[in-house]
Amino acid sequence: MQSLHPTRRLLAAALLAFGAAAHAQDIPVVSIQSVTGPVAFAGANYQKAIRLAVEEANAKGGINGQKINLMERDSASDKGQAINLASQAADRDRAVLVLGPSATTEGVAVAPVFNDKKTPSLSFVTSDAILKPGPWMLKFQQAPSVVSPLVAKYVLEKTPIKKVAIVYDRVNEGLIEYKNHFRDPFKAGGGTIVAEEAVVSSDSNFLPLATKLKGLDVDAVYFATYGEQSANIVLQLRQAGIGDKVRYIGTIAMVSQKFLEMTGPASEGSIAVSDYVAGIDRPLNKSFEAAYKARWGVEPDNWAASAYSLAQVALATLKEAGPNPTRDSVREGYHKVRDVPIVGGSGVWNQKDRVPSYGAIVLVVKGGKFVPAP
């Protein structure tokens, strides 16, 4: 058998090396979060928890023998910036999977971009409206229709609250759904909605609203607004003269350290729903809480836990997609994953037709902390 010419041998070796390098190339994943801007209270911790999960996976050899190349982007809580970053993730970064954006308004805005470019995006958006533009939007979080009725049921069965005023963000699809899915079962169970007041996330002067609510006969105020804004309203309600007997009820968006810090004793007895609370006795929860504190120097909050859980679903999806995953194989992999261990809810994540389920926890504020409701 005639041997190859030296030049041809070198070319063959180079081709083999290139093929091996291509086979072992990193998996491009983009994370678009609101690290700055009004939604940074969630997005900054989303990004930290996702980075932690990817670092852990890469330290163990990656996914199917390939490391993840995590490219972090900051949308600055801006829809226009999120749309630009979505296009860049698909065209420039060649991402096979995009995580985020952080906020519902941004997520709904970028959904048509990802679907047009056939790029799978695993979204933090709670509203099922994120699924409507097409099949490339993949959902991590449960819909408000799953969790809000749990709060309504608890309030009706476990508290004397019967008359509630609602304050909600009128431009956030997810928060509107949280409000509706509390209101309807609360009314069906015998409760009374005294008023529904709309705000927007940029509002900060709530004294006219507080004066109006003070004139109503209510047992509680339900907030479908972000945590810092909810806290601001609580403080202005107290300034207007609403007393300690009026309690506060909220969505997952209210469950934040910032809300507790801003409101202090005024939030004692508040009720909210969440998919996470610190200290649950499960191996993954313990390892996550220890690792997050070691990596970032602080205890993880609900937002960090949610992002770490989303990352677990993303990692399981990439593994299911197989070696050298493509956008198509990632989308198909998402539909195959089942029983993914997470740190929220029941501890196990599942989905059917892109509609996730994993349970939730009703919390109350006791001693300045959110704890499981009795």
N, C-alpha and C positions, 0 to 999 in steps of 0.2 A: 504494500500500500504506500502510495507516494505521500511523503510528508508535506505539510503546508509550508508555503513560503514564509519566512520570518515576519514579513509585513502582515501577511494574512493571519499568522498566529497572534500577533499583537492586536489586530482588529477583532479577532474572535474573542480574545480575552477581555478586551474593552467592552464588547457587546455583552458578554456574560456578566461582567461587573456592573454594567449599567442596568441590566435586567434585574440583578439581585438588589441593587440600590432602589430601583423603582418598586420592586416587590415589598421592600422593607420601609418605604417612605412613610413619613408621619401622616396621620389622619387629620386633615384640616377642619377644625371646628371653630366657629365664631360665636362669641358671647356679646350680645348688645344689651347693655344695661344702663339705667339712669344713675350713673355714678355721681353726677352733679345735678343741680337743679332741684325743683320742688319735690321730686319723687326719690331723691337720693337716700332718704331714710330707709327705703327698701332696696333700691338698686345697688348701692355701695356694698351692702351685706350680701346681696345676691351674687355679686361678682366675686367677693372673697370666698364664699362657700363653694362656688363652682370651681374656682382655682384650687381650693383644697382638695376637692374630690378628684380632679384631674391629676394633681400632683400625686395623690395616693395611688391612682390607677397606673400612672407612668412608672412610679417607683416599684410596682409589682410586675413590670414588663409590658405595660400597655394593654391594648385590646387585640387579641388574636396575633400577638407578637409585634404589633405596631404601636408606637408612641402616639399620643394625641398632641397635635400642635394647636394649642388654645390661643386664639387671637382675641384680645379683649378690646371692646369698643365702648365709648361713652356717648349715649344719645343726648345727654344733658337735659333729659326730661322734655325733649322737643320732638314733635311729630315729624317736622321737616327733616331734622337731623336723623331721626330713626329711619325714614324712607331712604335717605342718601346712603346710610350705612347698610341697609338691607340690600340695595343694589350693588354696593361694593363687595359685600360678603359673597354674593352670587357670582359676580363678574370678575372682580380682581382677586379676591381671596380664594376662590374656587372651593368654598366650604361645602362639605357633604352634609353638614347639619349646622343649623343656627339655633342658639339658645337665647330666648327672649323675643322682644324687649320686655322691660319690667312692668310698664303700665298698660292698662286696658286700652286707653286712647291711642297709645303708640302701636300696640299690637294689632288693633283693628285697622289702623292706617297702613301698616306694612304688609298685611296679609295678601292683598292683591299682587304686590311686588313678588313675594315668594312664590305664589302660585303661577304667575306669568313666567317666572324664571325656573319653575320646576325645582325649587330648592326647599327641602324639608326644614321647617322651623318648629321647635318644641317650645310652646308658649306658656307664659305665666298667666295669661288672661283667664279669668274665671268664667266669663260669659261664653255660652256656646255659639254666640254670634261669630266668634273667631273661626268657626268651621265653615261658614257659608261661602266664602270666596272660592273654595276648592279643596282638593285632597292633600295639598302639600302642607297645610297647617295642621300640626299635631298638638294635642292638648295634654298638659300635665295636671292642672288643677281641676278640682270638682266644680260643678256649676253651683251657683247660689241656691238653685232649687233643691239641692241635696242638703245644704248645711243651714240655711236660714230658718227653715221650719223647726229645726231642733231648738233654736233660741225661743221661738214663739211658744213651743210646747212647754219648755222649761219655765218661762215667765208665767204662763197661765196656770201651770200645775204646782209650781214651787214657790211662787211669790204672791203678794196681795195686789200686784199691778194689774189694773184693768183699763186705765185710760192713758193713751200714749200719743205724744206729738212726734212727728217724723221730720228730720232734717236730712236732706240728701243732695248729692252732687248731680246736677241735672245733665252734665255732659259726659259722665262716665258710665258706659253701658253696664259694666259689671256691678257698680254700686247701685245703679237703678234696679238691677235684678235682685240684688240683696234686699233692697228696700221692699220691693213687691212681694218677694217670697217670705218676708217676715209679716208684712201687712195682711196678706190674704188669709193665711192660717190663723193669725192672731184674731182677726175679725170673725172667722168661721168658728173659732173656739169660744166666742163670747166676749172678746175684748173690743174696745172702742178706739178708733183712730180719731183723735180730736182735730188734728191739723197735719198737713203735709207742706213743708216749706223747702223750696229749692234754693241752692247756693251753687257757686262755681268755685273751683279750687283756688283761684286767685283772690277770693274774698277774704277780708280780714276784719272788717268792722261789722260786728254782729249785735251791737247794742240795740238797734231798732228791732231786730229779730228777738233778742232777749226780752225786750219790753213787751213785745207781743205775746211771747210764750208765757211770761209771768202772769199775764192777764187771763190765761186759760187754766182750767181745772184739770191738771194732769198728774199722774203718778210717776211718769217716766218720760224721758226724751230718747228716741231711737236715732242714732247717727249712722247714715250711710255715706260717710265722708272719710278722708284720710285721717290718720291718728292725730297729727299735729293740729289740723284744723278742728277736729272734734274737741281737742283739749282747749283750744282757743275759745270755742263756743261755750264750753263748760265754764271757763273762767268768767266770761262776760255774762253768762246766765247768773252766776253767783254775784257778780257786781251789780246786776239789775235787781237782786233781792230774792232770787229763787232759793229756797231753803234746803236743808239736808234731807228732807223727806222725799224729794224728787230724785229718782235714781236714773242712771244712764245705761243705755243698751247699745251695743254696736256690732259691727261686722268684724271679720278677720283683720280689716284695715286698722281697727282701733287697738288691736293687741300689739302694743309697742312700748318700749321703755320710755320713749319720748313722751307718750301720752301720760304715763304715770309720773314722770318727773315734772311735767308742766302743771298737772292738776293737783298733785299732792293729796292731802286728805279729802279733797272734794270728789275724788273718783272712787272712794271707798264704797264697796257694794255694787259697783258697776258690773254689768253682765255682757259677755261677748262670746262669740264662737271662734274656734281656731282649729287648725289641724296639728298643732304642736304645743306642748308645754314642757319645760325643762324638768329633768329628774325622773322620767319614765324608766322603769326597770326593764330595759331591753338591751341586749349586747350592742346593737348598732347605735342606739341612742347614746349609750355610755361612751363608746369609742369616738363618736362624732363630737360630743360635747368636750371631751378631753383634748382631742386633736385640734378643734377650732380654737379653744382657749390657748393651747400651746403655740399655735400658728399666729394668732392675731392678738393675743393678750387680753381678750374680753370673753365673757360668756356669750354663746350664740343666742340670738333672738328668733322670733317666729319667722322673720324674713330669711335669715341665714339657714334655718332648718328647712324651709320650703325649697330654697335653691339647692341645698345639698341633696334633698330628695329628688328634685328634678334631675340633678346630675346623675343620680343612680339610675333613673329611667333612661337617660341619654346613653350611659355606658352600657346598659343592658341592650339597648337598641343597636348600638354599634357592634356589639358582640354578635347579636343575632344576624346582622347584615353580612358577616363573614369577612375574610381577608380582603384587603384592598376595596373597602366599601365604596359604592357609588351612591349618588343621590337616590336612585331607584331602589337599590338594595336596602338603604337606610329606611326609606319610607315603608317598604315591605317588612323590614325587621321590626319596626314599631308595632305593627299590627300583630306580630307573633309573640311579643313579650307578654309574660304573665307572672303574677306573684312576685313582683320586684320588691325586695326589702327596702323600706324607707324609714325615716325617723318620725314621720307624721301620722296622724290618724290611728288606724289599727296596726300600722307597721307594715302593711302589705298593699302594694299598688296594683291595680288592674284597670283595664279599659275594654270597652266593647264599642266598636264603630267610632273610635276616637273620643268616647265619652268616659272619662275616668271615674273611679270610685275607690275610696280608701278610708272613709270614716272621718269623724270630727269630734271635737271635745267642747262642751260648754264650760266656760270659765267665769269666775267672779274675782273681783279685786278684794283681797283680804290682806291687811297689814302692808299695804303698798305694793302688793305683788298679784299677778294673775295666777290663780290656782284652780284646779278642777272644781266645778260647782258641786255642792253637796246634794 
